[in-house]
């Protein structure tokens, strides 16, 4: 069974580029040589036919002249006509009168068989060039009508084509041999050219083979390859750059996961070891459990967020589309964050107007909740967090969450949506979470076909979500 499957796989393997090109070249060369050979052979044969036709016409003219000189004297004809062929070797002729009687024949045996096959009336054959064989010899002949006085004569002329046939046979053998040698030499030259032409590909393959996980920084030089391969090299370098970024992100993500999980686990282990080091009171054990519970809740939230992001990246999180009144959703979230905002004396504000939005209720509430939590956490006391809704001139729905506070450097804004990234690395163990909130927001926004960006300047940080015009439903306003 395994061998059958292997043979099936081999049979489905695409034909190599060399084989494809060689097959095309072989077909083209073979067709061209056959066409050239046929044209040359036809031209040579036509040349001999024209030459024989001229020869037959000349003999007929000479015989006609001799007939006119004999002036109907048959005895004189027998003296004059034999002299006609003195300069025409391999030629024959006969003279017949208008009553189909043979007057003279240079070699009656050579032509008798052919004459007997003619129709009784020579007029049907006059002017035609005919070919026939007799005693393994080939003849070309014709019949010409000549008028001498008031008498008609039919002059039958013929040429032995044995010399022509032998020449043509040798010519054809030489021609096709030359064609075969020329075709073989051309195919070999084509194979060498193709092999040399594929040399850059082989060199490129060797270079690509050297790129390993620890050499992801390597790039192919597009200036050292032929122009036809430059797009391939550019595409490969682009793909390699993406792979390098993904590999680095994966490596950093793995390191971040280990770091983020290690801290709460270390806290749990340390506190448990300390408490178990000697007998404790019931309140001390209760305090330990509460502390461990906080760490475990943080771990659970972090694991759930990572699972959610993994499912989102693989397209497993599909939005359930429904009309959303964003103003209503924001107000309900304000109620939820009211206690946290009052602790820092932060005022929550809602401004603007917006059309109803098509989206997933749970996902959108989670995204806005993460933005509000982040804004409240980083706002100074007695300040405000503002949510503004608006519609752009192009029909895009705009949702922005802004807060006052310390500015974020521009170079850090590019990474603010990365997993486990914190603008202030020193704040590792506060209540701000595991550093996945903004990454989740970006994932939700992109799942809705929208864009999110962050700006920070003049003491104000703003996260703006831009929804496409297709997300609009109907109108709702904030009072």
C-alpha positions in Angstrom: 0.0 0.0 0.0 2.8 2.4 0.9 4.6 1.7 -2.4 1.4 2.4 -4.3 0.9 5.7 -2.5 4.5 6.6 -3.2 4.2 5.8 -6.9 1.0 7.9 -7.0 2.8 10.9 -5.5 5.7 10.5 -7.9 3.3 10.3 -10.9 1.7 13.6 -9.9 5.0 15.4 -9.6 5.1 18.3 -12.1 7.4 18.0 -15.1 10.7 19.8 -14.6 11.4 23.1 -16.2 14.2 21.7 -18.3 12.0 18.9 -19.6 9.2 21.4 -20.5 11.6 23.8 -22.3 13.4 20.9 -24.1 10.1 19.4 -25.2 9.0 22.7 -26.7 12.4 23.3 -28.3 12.5 19.8 -29.7 9.0 20.2 -31.2 9.8 23.6 -32.7 13.2 22.4 -34.1 11.7 19.2 -35.5 8.8 21.0 -37.1 11.0 23.7 -38.5 13.5 21.1 -40.0 10.7 19.0 -41.4 9.2 22.1 -43.0 12.6 23.3 -44.4 13.4 19.8 -45.7 10.1 19.5 -47.4 10.4 22.9 -49.0 13.9 22.2 -50.2 12.9 18.8 -51.6 9.9 20.3 -53.3 12.0 23.1 -54.8 14.6 20.6 -56.2 12.0 18.4 -57.6 10.2 21.4 -59.2 13.5 22.5 -60.7 14.0 19.1 -62.3 10.4 19.1 -63.5 10.9 22.5 -65.1 14.2 21.4 -66.6 12.6 18.3 -68.1 9.7 20.3 -69.4 12.0 22.6 -71.2 14.0 19.7 -72.5 10.8 18.0 -73.8 9.7 21.2 -75.4 13.0 21.6 -77.1 12.9 18.1 -78.5 9.4 18.6 -79.8 10.4 21.8 -81.5 13.4 20.2 -83.2 11.3 17.2 -84.3 8.6 19.6 -85.7 11.2 21.5 -87.6 12.5 18.3 -89.1 9.0 17.3 -90.1 8.5 20.6 -91.9 11.9 20.2 -93.7 10.9 16.6 -94.8 7.7 18.0 -96.5 5.6 14.8 -96.2 8.4 12.6 -97.6 8.4 9.6 -95.2 11.7 8.3 -96.6 13.4 11.6 -96.0 11.9 11.7 -92.5 13.6 8.4 -91.7 16.9 10.1 -92.6 16.4 13.4 -90.8 14.6 12.3 -87.6 17.3 10.0 -86.2 19.7 13.0 -86.1 17.4 14.9 -83.8 18.5 13.2 -80.6 22.2 13.3 -81.3 22.5 16.0 -78.6 19.8 14.8 -76.2 21.0 11.7 -74.4 18.4 9.7 -72.5 15.6 11.2 -74.6 13.1 9.4 -76.8 10.4 10.5 -79.2 7.7 9.1 -81.6 5.8 10.7 -84.4 2.2 9.8 -85.1 0.1 11.1 -87.9 -3.4 12.3 -87.6 -4.8 8.8 -88.1 -2.9 7.4 -85.1 -0.3 5.7 -87.3 3.3 5.5 -86.1 5.5 7.3 -88.6 8.8 7.1 -86.6 9.9 5.9 -83.2 13.4 6.4 -81.8 13.0 3.4 -79.6 9.5 2.0 -80.0 9.9 -0.4 -77.1 10.6 2.3 -74.6 7.4 4.2 -75.5 5.1 1.6 -76.8 3.8 0.6 -73.4 3.0 4.2 -72.6 1.4 5.0 -76.0 -0.8 1.9 -75.6 -2.2 3.4 -72.4 -3.2 6.6 -74.1 -6.7 7.2 -75.2 -7.4 6.6 -78.9 -7.6 10.3 -79.4 -4.2 11.9 -78.7 -6.0 15.3 -78.4 -7.0 14.3 -74.8 -3.4 14.0 -73.8 -1.9 16.9 -75.7 0.1 19.4 -73.6 0.1 17.2 -70.4 3.2 16.2 -68.5 2.9 12.6 -67.5 5.0 10.2 -65.4 5.1 6.4 -65.9 7.2 3.4 -65.1 8.3 0.6 -67.3 10.9 -2.1 -66.6 11.7 -0.4 -63.2 12.5 2.8 -65.0 10.7 6.1 -64.6 9.9 8.3 -67.6 8.5 11.8 -67.9 6.8 12.7 -71.2 4.3 14.8 -73.1 2.5 14.9 -76.4 2.6 17.9 -78.7 0.4 18.6 -81.8 2.2 20.0 -84.8 0.7 21.1 -88.1 2.7 20.6 -91.3 0.9 21.9 -94.3 -2.6 20.3 -94.1 -1.4 17.3 -92.1 -1.4 16.9 -88.3 1.3 15.1 -86.4 1.5 14.0 -82.8 5.0 14.2 -81.4 5.4 12.0 -78.3 8.6 12.9 -76.3 10.0 11.3 -73.2 13.0 11.5 -70.9 14.5 8.7 -68.8 14.6 10.0 -65.2 16.9 7.4 -63.8 19.7 9.9 -63.3 17.3 12.3 -61.7 15.9 9.7 -59.4 19.3 8.6 -58.3 20.4 12.1 -57.6 17.2 12.9 -55.7 17.5 9.7 -53.6 21.1 10.7 -52.6 20.1 14.3 -52.1 17.2 13.3 -49.8 19.5 11.0 -47.8 22.1 13.7 -47.4 19.5 16.4 -46.7 17.7 14.4 -43.9 21.1 13.3 -42.4 22.2 17.0 -42.3 18.8 17.9 -40.8 19.1 15.2 -38.1 22.7 16.3 -37.2 21.6 19.9 -37.1 18.6 19.1 -34.9 20.8 17.1 -32.5 23.4 19.8 -32.3 20.7 22.4 -31.8 19.0 20.4 -29.0 22.3 19.9 -27.3 23.1 23.6 -27.5 19.6 24.3 -26.1 20.1 21.9 -23.2 23.5 23.6 -22.4 21.9 27.0 -22.6 19.0 25.9 -20.3 21.4 24.3 -17.9 23.5 27.5 -17.8 20.3 29.6 -17.6 19.2 27.7 -14.5 22.6 28.3 -12.8 21.3 31.5 -10.9 18.3 29.4 -9.6 20.6 26.7 -8.3 22.8 29.3 -6.7 19.7 31.0 -5.2 18.6 27.6 -3.8 21.9 27.1 -2.1 21.7 30.5 -0.5 18.2 29.9 0.6 19.2 26.5 2.1 21.8 28.3 4.3 19.1 30.4 6.0 18.2 28.8 9.3 16.4 30.0 12.4 19.6 31.6 13.7 20.2 33.4 10.4 16.8 35.1 9.8 18.6 38.4 9.3 20.1 37.2 6.0 18.7 38.7 2.8 19.2 37.8 -0.9 20.9 40.4 -3.0 18.6 41.3 -5.9 21.5 43.0 -7.8 23.4 39.7 -8.3 20.5 37.8 -10.0 19.1 38.2 -13.5 16.3 40.7 -14.0 13.8 37.9 -14.4 14.5 36.7 -10.8 14.6 40.1 -9.1 10.8 40.1 -8.3 11.2 36.6 -6.9 14.1 37.7 -4.7 12.2 40.8 -3.5 9.2 38.7 -2.7 11.3 36.2 -0.8 13.1 39.0 1.1 9.7 40.4 2.0 8.5 37.0 3.2 11.7 36.5 5.1 11.3 39.9 6.8 7.8 38.9 7.9 9.0 35.6 9.2 11.8 37.3 11.1 9.3 39.7 12.7 6.9 36.9 13.5 9.7 34.8 14.9 11.0 37.6 17.1 7.5 38.4 18.2 6.9 34.7 19.1 10.2 34.6 20.9 9.5 37.8 22.8 5.9 36.6 23.5 7.2 33.3 24.9 9.7 35.2 27.1 6.9 37.6 28.2 4.6 34.7 29.1 7.2 33.1 31.1 8.0 36.4 32.9 4.4 37.3 33.5 3.4 33.8 34.8 6.6 33.4 36.9 5.9 36.5 39.1 2.5 35.4 40.5 3.6 31.8 40.7 6.7 32.9 42.7 4.5 35.0 45.0 2.2 32.0 45.6 5.1 29.6 46.3 7.0 32.1 48.5 4.0 33.1 50.6 2.9 29.4 51.0 6.4 28.3 52.0 6.7 31.2 54.5 3.3 30.4 56.1 4.0 26.7 56.2 7.4 27.4 57.8 5.9 27.4 61.3 2.4 27.1 62.9 0.1 30.1 62.1 -3.2 31.4 63.3 -6.4 30.9 61.5 -6.4 34.6 60.4 -2.9 34.3 59.0 -4.0 31.2 57.0 -7.1 33.1 55.8 -4.9 36.0 54.7 -2.6 33.7 52.8 -5.6 32.2 50.9 -6.9 35.7 50.0 -3.5 36.7 48.8 -3.1 33.5 46.8 -6.6 33.9 45.4 -5.7 37.4 44.0 -2.6 35.9 42.3 -4.6 33.0 40.9 -7.3 35.3 39.6 -4.6 37.3 37.9 -3.2 34.1 36.4 -6.7 33.0 35.3 -7.4 36.3 33.6 -4.0 36.3 31.9 -4.6 32.7 30.6 -8.1 33.6 29.4 -6.8 36.7 27.6 -4.1 34.7 25.9 -6.5 32.0 24.8 -8.9 34.7 23.5 -6.1 36.3 21.5 -4.9 33.0 20.1 -8.5 32.2 18.9 -8.9 35.6 17.4 -5.6 35.4 15.4 -6.7 32.1 14.0 -10.1 33.4 12.9 -12.1 31.4 15.5 -13.7 34.5 17.1 -16.4 35.5 14.7 -18.5 38.7 15.6 -22.2 38.2 16.0 -23.5 41.2 14.1 -26.4 43.2 15.5 -27.4 46.9 15.7 -25.7 48.6 18.7 -26.6 51.8 20.4 -23.0 52.8 21.3 -24.3 55.7 23.5 -26.3 53.2 25.6 -23.4 50.8 25.8 -21.0 53.5 27.0 -23.4 54.7 29.6 -23.8 51.2 31.1 -20.0 50.9 31.2 -19.8 54.3 33.0 -22.1 52.8 35.6 -19.8 49.9 36.0 -16.6 52.0 36.4 -18.3 54.6 38.6 -16.9 53.2 41.8 -13.3 53.1 40.4 -13.6 56.6 39.0 -14.9 58.0 42.3 -12.0 56.6 44.2 -9.7 58.9 42.1 -12.3 61.7 41.8 -12.3 61.3 38.0 -15.3 62.5 36.0 -16.6 60.3 33.1 -17.9 62.3 30.2 -19.8 61.3 27.0 -20.0 63.7 24.0 -21.1 63.8 20.4 -23.5 61.8 18.3 -23.3 58.7 16.2 -25.4 56.4 14.1 -26.3 53.0 15.2 -23.4 50.6 14.7 -23.4 47.0 13.4 -21.2 44.9 15.7 -20.8 42.2 18.3 -22.2 43.5 21.6 -19.9 41.5 23.9 -16.8 42.2 22.0 -17.4 45.9 21.7 -18.2 46.2 25.4 -14.9 44.4 26.2 -12.9 46.8 23.9 -14.5 50.0 25.3 -14.2 48.6 28.8 -10.4 48.0 28.3 -10.0 51.5 27.0 -11.9 53.1 29.9 -10.0 51.0 32.4 -6.7 52.0 30.9 -7.7 55.7 30.8 -8.9 55.8 34.4 -5.8 54.0 35.6 -3.4 56.5 34.0 -5.4 59.7 34.7 -4.3 61.9 37.6 -6.8 62.5 40.4 -9.6 65.1 39.9 -9.3 64.9 36.1 -11.8 63.6 33.5 -12.0 60.7 31.0 -13.9 61.7 27.9 -15.6 59.4 25.4 -16.5 61.2 22.1 -18.7 59.8 19.3 -18.8 61.4 15.9 -19.3 60.8 12.1 -16.6 62.0 9.7 -17.3 63.7 6.4 -16.7 60.3 4.6 -19.3 58.6 6.7 -16.9 56.9 9.0 -18.0 56.3 12.7 -15.4 57.7 15.1 -15.1 56.6 18.8 -12.4 58.1 20.9 -11.4 57.7 24.5 -9.1 60.4 25.9 -7.6 61.2 29.2 -5.2 63.7 30.7 -1.9 62.7 32.2 1.7 62.0 31.3 2.4 61.8 27.6 3.6 58.7 25.8 6.7 59.2 23.7 5.9 58.9 20.0 8.3 56.0 19.4 6.5 54.0 22.1 3.1 54.6 20.6 4.0 52.1 17.8 4.3 49.3 20.3 1.6 50.2 22.7 -0.8 47.5 21.2 1.8 44.7 21.5 1.2 42.0 24.0 2.7 42.4 27.5 4.0 45.8 26.5 4.0 48.5 29.1 5.0 52.1 28.6 6.4 52.2 32.2 8.2 48.8 32.8 8.6 49.7 36.4 4.9 49.2 37.0 4.9 45.5 36.8 2.8 44.5 39.7 0.0 46.9 40.0 -3.7 46.5 39.2 -3.3 47.4 35.6 -3.4 43.7 34.5 -1.1 41.6 32.5 -0.4 43.9 29.6 -2.9 42.3 27.2 -5.8 44.8 27.3 -4.8 47.0 24.4 -3.8 43.9 22.3 -7.3 42.6 22.8 -8.8 45.9 21.9 -6.8 46.0 18.6 -7.9 42.4 17.8 -11.6 43.2 18.4 -11.4 46.4 16.3 -9.8 44.6 13.4 -12.4 41.8 13.6 -15.0 44.6 13.0 -13.0 45.9 9.9 -12.1 49.0 11.8 -8.8 50.8 12.7 -7.4 52.0 16.0 -4.6 54.4 16.6 -3.2 56.3 19.6 -1.9 59.8 19.9 -0.4 61.6 22.9 0.6 65.2 23.2 0.0 68.4 25.2 -0.9 66.4 28.3 -3.7 64.5 26.5 -3.7 60.8 25.4 -6.4 59.7 22.9 -7.3 56.3 21.5 -9.4 56.6 18.4 -11.4 53.8 16.7 -12.5 54.4 13.1 -15.3 52.3 11.8 -16.0 52.0 8.0 -19.2 53.6 6.6 -20.6 50.1 6.1 -20.9 49.8 9.8 -23.6 52.5 10.1 -27.3 51.7 10.8 -29.5 54.6 12.0 -29.0 57.7 14.1 -28.8 58.0 17.9 -27.7 61.1 19.8 -26.2 61.8 23.3 -28.1 64.4 25.2 
